[in-house]
Amino acid sequence: MARALHFIEHIIEDDLRSGYSKNKLKFRFPPEPNGFLHIGHVKAICLNFNLGKKYNAPINLRFDDTNPAKEEQKYVDAIKENISWLGYKWDRECYASDYFEQLFIWANDLISKGKAYVDSQPSETIAEQKGTPTQSGVNSPFRNRTVKENQNLFSKMKMGEFEEGEHVLRAKIDMTSPNMLMRDPIMYRILFKKHHRTGEQWCIYPMYDWTHGQSDYIEQISHSLCSLEFKPHRDLYDWFLDALGQKKPLRPKQREFARMNLSFTVTSKRKLFELIEEGHVKGWDDPRMPTISGLRRRGYTPTSLKNFVETAGVAKRENVIDLSLLEHSIREDLNEISPRVMAVLDPLKLTIVNYPEDEIETLEGEINPQNPNEGKREFPFSKYLYIEKEDFKENATRKFFRLSLGKEVRLKNAYIIKAESIIKDSEGNVAEVLCTYDPKSKSGSGTDASKRKVKGTLHWVTQRDSLNAEVRIYDRLFNISAPDKEKENFKSFLNESSLKVVDARVEPSLISSKPGDKFQFQRQGYFVVDKESSTNNLVFNKTVGLRDTWSKTK
C-alpha cells in the first residue's frame, strides 16, 4: 500500500496543479556550520532530499555561514561527511558567504529606497525599544537619517572604521507590528572575526533573516522548508523579497514543519556544546550524544535513522518522539545484518570435570539465522570456559531457568551440562562452577540426547582462546523524558550511569574485526567496534539491547 502524502507534499502538489512548473522545483538543506548535525537534522535532511528524489528536482547543500564567531571549517567537513554517510548527494555546494557582495549591494539598495537605516544605539537600548508582544515599540532616534548619511555610515562600517557594537544596519518596517520580528530587525552587525572562508575580507556580517531569503532567491529555491520555530519569520522573509522587487522568474516560498524532538535527550547545539565543554561527554561523537556522528559511533545505521524518520512522519505540530522508537528501528535493521557471536561481559569460570583435559573441539554456529546463506562460523570448545556470572545461582528459585546446582542447561551450539559443585573465593563469592557434560548431547549431532529439552541455554567462551575486550555499556544520557523542559538546569537530570565500562571475554573470531563492524552478542544485544579499537585492544560499544528493558528497570 502506497504511503499517504504528508502535508508538505500536498503543498507541492497543489502548486503543481495551480500551474507551477515541475521543472522549477528546487530544494535545499541549509545548516549553520557551528556544530555537528543531530537527530533533528536527520528529519530535515530526509525531507528535502526525499522530495528531490520524488520530483527529480535538484538539492542544494547551503551553509548559512554568517557568524564567524561560532563557525569553523571542521563543522563544514563533518556536516558533509554526515550527509554522505546517510546516502544522500547534493547537486550544488553553496555558502551564504558566496553572496556577501550581492547582499551588501542589495542592502544599499534598501537604504536608497528609504527602507533601511544605520542605528547608532547600544544593543541593549535597541532591545528595550522593541517593546513587548502587548506593547508597541519605540522608533529609534536615528530612524530618519537621510539616505546619504545612511549610505556613508554603512560604507564606513564595511571599511572597518567603527568598533564592534558601534553601529548596526536595520530594516525600516514597523515598530508597532504585532510580529516582534518586524520591528525594524537588524540586518548587519560589525564583527572583527576571521571567517573560515572569506578570512578578514569582511568586518560586517549579515543576519540570518536578511541572508536566508535572499540566498533562496539567488539559488531559485522553490520551497524553502524550515522548522516550525521559523514560522514567525515568514512575514520578514516575504517583506525582504517584496522590498527588493522581483527580478528573477521564481519567487521562493517559506513553509514550516514540526522539528524532531526526541525523548531523554537535548538537541540544542548550545546545550550539547556545554555538555562537551564541561566534560559530561567526550566530544561531538560521544555515543551518548544525539548527533549523527555520536549515533554512528554507537552503531546506528543510515537505514535505521531514515526508517525512524519515515515512521515518525512529517507533522505540523510539535511533538516528542519516544526514544524507544529509534531503538526499535536499529534493532530491526541490525537483526537482519549482524553476525552472531558470543561474548561474556562478566566472566565466571566454568570447568567441565569429565571433559578431556587437552582436547580442543571445533564447533559450528550460524552467522545469522535471518540470512542462512551466510553460512556458519567456527569456534573452539574445551574443558575450561567462561559464562556470565548472572547465569549461575547457588540457590535458585523455581523461575530461574539458567544454571544452578543439580540443574541442567545447554551451552549454545555445544553440550548439555549439569552443575555439580562450586568453588568460592576468600570473600565467599562463587569463583568457579564445576560441571559435568553429556558427551552425546552435542547440538546438531542428531542423537536422542542432543534432542533432549532443557529449559535454559547459555552463551560461553573458552578460557584459553577467548580474547580480552573493553566493552562500553551506554545508557540514556538523561533520567527524564524532557530534560530541557523542566525549570531546573537540564544538567541536573544527567544519568550518572550512562556509561559503564567492563572487561569482557569474546570469541576469537573477533580478532579480525574493524571499527564500524557490527555484531549481535548472543543473549546480550547489539554491539559495534569502536574507532579506538585495535587488534591489541578490542573496544566495543553497546548499541542497543535485544529488547526494550528501560521501562522495566527505571
Summary of the structure (lengths in Angstrom):
residues: 554
radius of gyration: 30.8
end to end distance: 38.3
largest distance: 100.9
contacts: 1709
relative contact order: 0.10
helix: 32%
strand: 25%
